[in-house]
């Protein structure tokens, strides 16, 4: 028998050895969540629960296999009879035994992702929706929005309002396509991934015989990463755990509400927050001892959680009390931030191997300046979560115009520009190139492709102007922007925002050819092992970093509109997810944590560096949590002793002062405030509908409707 009490800490042992009934294990970051599940599987098997009666639901097949393999090693026996896998694979297995009523007596086929895209494309063609309109979203993106609407259980119109406002004009077409796609699956006896979950729910809810059989077979249920479940997955869990007598069954769900960061996929943090309400006898066990990070790192994470609107109130601690304080660095600008981060990485490389250093950011385009700086410093890196800057299609397009202005014989650049026009493929582009070389048949070609003629004339103006790189790239963007909505209908606002970074990059150069060369001179990829990060610093979005860890973590662009994202300011639940995202970012660090909040961001529209407000997640950190550094005019970092001394005298944290300042410009209660005029940086002018204590306001914005906004993000008129 395994000595569980000796092997596990007190909280882990309580979770592993808990008896029958519902259990919620709130597993803080780095607290041994997987270890607890592995030992729970072993404990159940050792204490007489038949393997075939145990159901393990995870979000990847790999996770289920690893847990079962580790439990088998502990027991020195195989656990092949335990059913472990994803919600979808379990649903498929059950539906094969009990097919849906409308498929009874016939085999059904499961559509994969390419099948789904092809089906939506067929429906689109049959309905003649978007025919000849290059700005209409592609079938793959339509399928993604339809799936998201199903998983969130919202009308597709509402999903577009929240996440793709620029596509709202296509809402009616999306709705028609959704109905046609549903009919397509019904006629063909087809199911897609989402169908599996909803059909399993129907089976467990409406087929008493099947539900009773399934519940009797699986008497002990474990669900991993419960904070990432969507509404239908949570309902399936409840249906599986509901005994025929109405009493709660033996279900253990494991997760961390503070790491629920996948709402964009349909995950609902309310599932884990409301679990004790669904099962009134739930035993809540908190895993708070952290085995990953030093205490100074955890102090920052705990400070973030302390201000959560709703949580299980855990406090992470570790026996590794000694460690370097987290650093809060204020660069003068986002450009100098890239330089300072590069210098910091060079310093850290004296202590840690490159693959143990990671730079995290909210969105893929936030790393563009840093990528250039690392290239200059000859520091190899690999990026996760978004392409390298120069790999993105819209960036390549703009670079092609600049390249052709430098070299009219640049065949790849001409081919790329030509491909922007309908009807021009590689063969036609080659003919056009040869015609340009020989100056033959030009009138015939440009008569057929007048848009390309316009492009060539624009390139000639660039070549003749002899402007500095910043002006050349600025002119290219102005010329290119109008066609982005057609080229990238699904996400052109995001691409446009990221594209403007190239102008600021060019501002540091005096010669266009040198700028183009630096962009092209990227370190070659390791052709032998694309997955191997050895010898490379890691650049990653926070979403792509979840589940990973490094010795040193640097988080950049901690300013309003970047982290949190500007789109998170409208709804309180979105803002709280940004807080959880910040918590996930901080808890990736084992030993060192650096936070960067540049004082200014360059605005291409204003041709100037504009003040950037520090992220509210930075402002609310107690002074004791971080060691503060600031870039001076000479580009050096200096300690901010004066601010720390002032904090000691006043006893105020940054959050206290900010909240006090905000209270002077925001209504403190709902009485007499309805109709008060206010302004938001994104939604513009609006009128207060009501106040939502303690710190939110509902506002009616013309053209956008009613939004719930944090008071500190509103400007009120007297």
N, C-alpha and C positions, 0 to 999 in steps of 0.2 A: 504494500500500500504506500502511496505517496504521502510524505509528511507535508501536507498543505500549509499548516500553521507555521511551520519553520521556513518554508520556501517563499511564502507570500507575505506582504505587509498586512496590517490589520484590516484595512479597508478591502483589499483584494481578497483576503480570506473570507470576509463577510459576504462578498459577492459570490465567490466560487462555491461556498458551502451553504448558501441560502436554500431553504427548503422549498416546499411547494408554494404556489401562488405567484402573483405578478411582482416583478422586480425591475426597477429602473436603476441602471448603473450610470451615473453621471461621471464620465471619465475625462478629467481635465487633460490638456495637451501634455504629452510625454509621460503620462501616469501609468503606463502599462496596460492599456485597454486590451490589446490583442492577447497579451499574456493572461489576463483574467478570463477571456473567452476560451482560450486553449485549456486552461486548468479547469474551467467549468465543464467543458466537454469530457475531460478525463474523470472529473468527480462524478458526473452523472453515470458514466459507464462503470466506474468502480462501485457505485452504490446501487447497482441493480436495475438501472433503467436500460431496457433493451436498446441496442444501437438503432434498430429500425424505427424506434419511437421518437428519435431525436431529429428535429429539423433545424438546420442552420441556414439563415437567410443573410446574404451579404450583397455587396454591390458589384463585385467582380468574381468571376470563377477562380481567378488566381488567389484571391484572399481566402476563399472557402477551402481550396486545396491546401494552402499553407497552414491554416489553422488545424485542419484534420490531420495533416502529416505530423505537425508538432505534437498534437495530442496523442497520436499513435506512438510516437517515439517515447513519450512519457510513460505510456502504458505497456510499451514493448509488445504491441500487437496492432494489427490493422483495424481501421474503423470504416471499412468499406460499406457497411450497412447504414451508416448515418447519411441521411440525405442532406447534402450541402450544396448551395449554389445561389444564383441570383433569384430575385422575385420572378423575373421573366422565365427563367428555365424551369422553376418550380411550377409556374402557371401552365407552361406548355405540357409538362408531364401530367398534370392533373386533367387538363382539357383533352388529352389523348384518351384518357380513361373515361371521361364524361364529357363528350363533345357538346357544345352549345346546341340548344333546341333547333335553331335554324340551320345547323349543319349536321344534325343527327342522320345517321345512315349513309353519310358520305365522308370520304377523307377530306381534310382541309389542308391548305397549303399556307405556310408562313412566309410572308414577304420579307426579304432583306432590304437594306437601305437603298441599293440600286433599283430593286423592284419598285419600291415606294416612289422614288423619283420618277421612274419611267411611267408609273400609273398616273401620277399627278400631271405629268407632261401630256399624256394621252387625253386626260380629261380637259386639260387646257386647250388642246387642239380641237377637240370635238365641240367645245363650247365657243370656240373662236374668240377666246379671251386673250387679250394682249397680242393678237396677230399683227405682225409688222411693227410692233411697238418695242424698240430695243430697251426702253426705260422700264418695261414691266419686269417684275422680279422673275428670276429663273425658277424652274420647277423644284430644284433642290431646296431653295430658300422658302418657297411656298410650303413645301412639305414640312420644313422645320417649324414654321409658324403654326401650321395646323396641329402638329404634334404638341407644341408648347401650349396651345390653347386647351387641348384635351388634358394634358397633365396638370395644368393649373386649374382646369375646370372653369374656364372663363370664355366668354364669346371672343372670337378672333378679333373683333373690332376693339375690344377693351385691351387685348394684348398689344395691338398696334398702337393704341393711344399711349400706353405706358412705355413701350420699348422701341417703337419705330414710327414716330409721329409723321415722318416724311412719307410713309406708305399708307397713311390713313385714307387717302383718296381711292385706294384700291380695296378698301374693306369689303364692299359689296361683292366684288369679284372673288375675293378670298372666300367669302361665305358660300358663294355658288360653287366654287371649286371643292370646298369641303364637303358639300352635299353630294356632288358628283363622285368624289373619291369614295365616300361611304357606300354609295350605290354600286360602284365598280367592285368593291370588295364583297358586297352582299351577293351580287350575281355570280361572281367567280368562286364562291366558297373560299374566300381568302381572309387571312388575319394578318395584321401587322403587329409590331411590338406593343403598341399601346392597347390594342384589342385584347392581348393576352391578359393584361391586368384587369381590365373591366369585365371581361368574360369570366375570369376566375371569381371576381366579386359577385357576379350574378349567380354563379354556381353555388358558392358558399351561402348566399343569402336566400336563394329560391329553391334549390334542390335539397330537400331535407335529407334524403337518403345519402346522397353524395357527401354532404357536409358532415353528417354523423360519421360516416366511414372515415373521412379525412381526419376529423378530430380524434377519433378513437385510435387511429394509426399513429398520429403525431401528438404525443402527450406532453412533450417538452419542446418549447420553441425558443430559439435564440435569434435575435435580430441585431446585426452589427450596423454601425453608423446610422442610428435611427434618426438623427437630426437631418439626414439627407432624404428621408422618405417624402413622397408626395402624398396628397390626400387619399388617393385610392390604395396606395401601399399601406398607409396607416389603417384604413378600414379593413383591408385583408388581414392584417395582423390581429385586429380585434375580433374578426370573424373566426379566425383560426383558434384563438385563445378562449372563445366563449363556449363554455360547457353547455350541454343540452338542458341542464337545469337552470341555466341563466347565470351560474357562478363563474367568476374569472378562472381561467385555466393557468397552466404553468408556463408563463411567458416571461423571458428576460430580454429587455431591450437595452442596448448599450450605445451611448453616444454622448455628445457634448453640445449643448445648445449654443455655446460660445463659438463653435466652429461650423455653424450652419451658414454656408456662404454660396449655396447653389440655388437660390430662388429663381434665377434666370432659366434653370432647367425644370422648375416645377416643385422643388423642395420647399417644404413649409415648416418653419421652426415651431409653429404651434403644435405640431404633432408630438414633439418631445416635451414641450411645456405643459401640454394638456393631458399627458399620459396618466398622471395620478387621478385626474378627474374622471377619465374613462374607466379606470380600475381603482375604485376607492380604497381598496386594501393594499395598494402598491407600497412596497418597501423601497425607499430611495436611499441608495448608497453612493457616496461621493468618493471618487478616487482623486486625491489632491496632492499626494506626494509625487513630485516630478523627478524623473530619472534622466532628463535630457539637459536641462539648462542650469546655469548658476543662479543664485538668489537675486543678484542685481537684474538679470534679465526677467526673472519672474516678478520682481517688484513692478516693472513697467507693465507687464501683462495684467497683474492684479489691479493696478491703478485704472487700466482701461475697463476691466470688468466691473469695477466698483461703481461706474456711472451707467451701466446697462439699464435700460428701461425695465427689463424683465429677465431674471436669470435664477439659477439655483444657488447663487451666493457662495460659490466655492472660492477658496483661497489656496493658490498653488504654493507649495513649499518644497525645499530640497535640503538634503544633508550637505550639499556642496555650497556652504555659506560664503566661501571666499571666491571672489571674482572681480573683474574690472567693471566699473560703473558703466552703465549705458551712456552714450554720448549723444547730445543734441547739438547739431551743427547748423549754423545759419550762414549759408553762402550769400554773397551779394546778389547773385543771379543764378538762373538755371544753367547758364553757360559755365560760370565758374564752379558751379556744383559738380559738373562733369570732371573738371580738372582736379578738384579737391578729392572726389571719390577715387579717381585714378591714383592720386598720390597716396591716399589711405590704403588702397589695395597694394601698392608697391611696398608700403610699410608692413602690412599684414603678411605679405609673402615671405618676410624674414622669419615668421613664426609658423605659418600654416601652409600646407600645399595648396596650389591654386584651386583644386576641386572642392576644398573645404571653405571657400569664400564665395558668398552669394550676394548679389545685388537684386533687391526685390522692388517692384513697382506696381502701380494699380492697373495700368494699361500698357500695351505693347509699345506704343509710340513714345512713351516717357523715357525710354532708354536710348533714343537715337543719338543725342549729343554724347552720351557716355560711350556708345559704340565707336564713334569717331575718335574720342580721346584714348580709348584702349588700343585702337589700331595704331595711333601715333606712338603710343608707349610700347608697342610690340608685345602687348599682353594678350595671349590667346584667350578666347572666351567662347562659350556656347550659350545660345539663347533659347529659352522655352517660353511658350505662350505668345504667339505672334511671330511673324517673320523678322529676320534682320531687316533693317530699314531699306537697304537697297534691293532686297528681294521682293518687296511688295510691288504689285503690278502698277499702281498709280505712280509710285516713285520712279519705277523704270521708265514709264512714259515720259515724265518730265525730264529725266536725265537724258533720254534719247533726243529731245529737242536741243538740249545744250550740247550734246556730243556732235550732232549734225551741224550746229552753228560753228563748232570748232573745225570739223572735218567733213566737207560735203561728200566725201567718198566713203563715209562710215556706213557700210552695208547693213550691219545689224541694227543700227539706229534708224536707218531709213525703213527697214522692214517692219520695225516696231511701230513707227508712226503710220505707215501705210495700213497696218493691220487694224488701226483704229476706225477704219472706214469699211462699211459693209461691202462685201463682194471681193475684197482683196485678201488673198491667201499668200503663202510663201512663193508659189510659182509666179503669180501675177506680180508680186513685189520684186522678184528677180528680173522679170521683163522690164518693169519700170526703172529699176536700177541700171540695167544695160542701156535703156533708152536715154537716161540722163547722161551716161558716160559718152554715148555717141551723138547725143543731141538730135536724135532721130525720132520721128513719130510723136513728138512731145505734145503737139496740139491735139492729136487724136486721143492720147492718154488722158490729158487734163480735161478734155471735153467730157470724157466718161466719168472722171473722178474729180469734179471741181473742188470738193472738200480737201483733197490732197494738194491741189494747186494752192489753195489758201494757206495750208500748212507750210508749203515750200516758200511762199512769199513771206510768211511770218519768220521763218528761219533766216531768210535773207536780211530782214530788218535787224535781227539779233546780231548777225555777222557784221553788218555795216556800222552798227552803233558803237562798238568797242567800249562797252560799259563794264563796270566792275561786276564781279560774280553776283553780289547781292541784288543788283538791279536786273541782271539777266534772269536770275531765277525768279525774281518777283514778277517780271514780265511774262515768263513762261506760266507761272501759276494763274495769273489773270486770264491768260489765253486758254488755259486748260480747264479751269474751274467750270465753265458753263456746260461742258460735255460730260462731267463726272456723273451727273444724275442719270444719264443714259447708259454710261459704261458700267456703273456700279449702283444699280437701283436699290439694292438691298441695304447698303451701308455707306452711301456716299457722305453723309455728315461726319461719320467717324473718320473716314479716309481723308476728308478735306482738312479736318482738324489736325491730323497727324502730318499731312503734307506740308503745312505751313512751317514745320520745323526746319525744312531744308533751307529756307531763306536765312534763318538765323545761323545755321551752319556756314552758309556761304559768306556771311558778314565778316568772318574771321580771315578771309582770303582776299588778296589783291589781284590774283591771276586765275582766270577760269580754268585753264588747263591743269593747274596744280590742284585745284579743288576737285576736278573730275578724276584726276589720278588718285587722289587720296580716297575717294569713294570707291574706286575700282580695286585698290590695293588691300583687299581683305585677306586675312590669313586663310590659306587653303584648308578645306575640311579633311578630316582623317578618313580616307576612302576605305580603309580596312575595317573600321569599326565606328560607325556613325553614332552609336549610343555611348561610347566611352568618353567620359568627361575628364579622365586623368590628364593633368597638365593644363586644364582650362578653368578659368573663373566662370562661375555660373551667373547668367542674367536670366531672370524669370519674373513673369507676372505672379502675383500672390496666389491666384487660383491654381496655377500650374505647380506651385510650390507646396501645396497642401500634402501632408503625409511625408514630406522630406525634411531634412535637417542638415545644418552646416555648423562648423565651429564659429565662423564669423558671418554675420548678416548685416548688410547695409540697406536701409529702406530710404528711397529718394522721393522727391517731389511731394513732401508732406505739407501741401498747401491747399486751401479751398479751391474747389473746382477740379482738383486732380485726385486728391485722396483726403476726404471723400470725393467721389465723382460728382460732377455738377448735376447729374441726373438723380442723385440720391437726396437732393434737398427738398423735393416736393412732398414725399410721403415719409412719415416717421418710421415705418417698418423698413424702408429702404435705407434710411440713415443708420438704423440699428444694425443692418446687415453690413454696412461699411465699417462700423465699429468692430464687428466680429471678424471682418476681413483683416483689419489692423491687428487684432489679437492673434490671428493665425500667423500673420507675417512676423510678429515679434517672437512668437514661441517656436519659430524655426531655428533660432540661434541657440547654440550650446554655450558659448563662452563670451562672445563679443557681440554687442548690438549698437549700431550707429544709426541715428535718425537725422535726415537732412531735410531742412525746410528753407528753401531759397527765399530771399527777401523780395526778389522781383522776378517776373516772367516777361520775356520779350513778346511784344504784340506787333505782328506784321502790319495790322491795320493802322496802328498808331505810330509805327516806325519808332517805337520807344520801349524801354523796359518799364513795365507798370508794377506798382506795389502788389505783392501777393500776401494775403492774410494767412498766417500759419493755420494748419489744420486744427479743427477743434480738438482732435485727439491729442495733439501736441500741447495745445493751450491748457488742457485740463490736467496734465501730468504734474504732480507735486514736485517742487524744486528738489526735494531730497532724492528723487528717482533718477535724475540725470545729471551728468556733468556737461555744462553748457560751454560751447565754443562759438566764436563768431569771426567771420572773415573781415579783415580790415581793408582799407583802401589799397594798401600795398599788396593784397592778395595772401597775407599770412593769417593763420588762425590764432586767435587769442582767447584766453579764458574770460568768461563773463563774471568776474568776482563781484563786481558792483551789484549786479542784479541779485545774486545769491545773498549778499549782505542785506540788501533792501528787503528781501523776503524774510530773513530772520527777524528783522526789526518789526515788520508789520504782521507777520504770522499769516500772510495771505498766500494762497496758491494762485497760479495763473487762472485756474478755472473760476475761483471765487471772484477775482477782480473782473474777469470777462463777464461773468453772470451779472455782477453789479452794474457794469456799464450797459449791458443789454437791457436791464430792467428799466433804465431811464428812457429807452426809446420804444419799448414794447408795452402793451397793456398788461396789467397785473391780474385782472380778472375780467369776467364777461360783462359786468354791469356797465352800460353806457358806451360800450366799445363797438357794437355792431354798426357797420357802415363806415368805420374809420378807414381812411385812405392809406395805402401802403404800397411799397414797391419791392419787387424781388429781382435779383440779378438775371434770372433766366426768363421768368414769366411776365416781367414787366409790372405795370400798375394793376392794383386790385383793391378789393374792399373786404374788410374783416366781416366774416359771418358770425363767428363765435370763438371764444378762447377755450383751449383744451389743457387744463392744468396738468403738470406743473409748468411746462415750457413750450407748448405748441399752440398754433393758431390755425383755424380753418379760414381760408381766404378764397374769394370768388375772383378768378382772373378772366377777363373777357378773352374769348378765343381758346381758353384752356380748361375752363370749368373750375370746379372747387378742388382745392388742394390743401392738404395738411402740411404746414411748414413749421420748422423750429423758429421760435421768436427771434433768435439771434441772427437769423438769415433774412430778416425783413427790416426795411427802413420805413419808419412811420412818419406821416406828415402831421403837423400840428393842426 
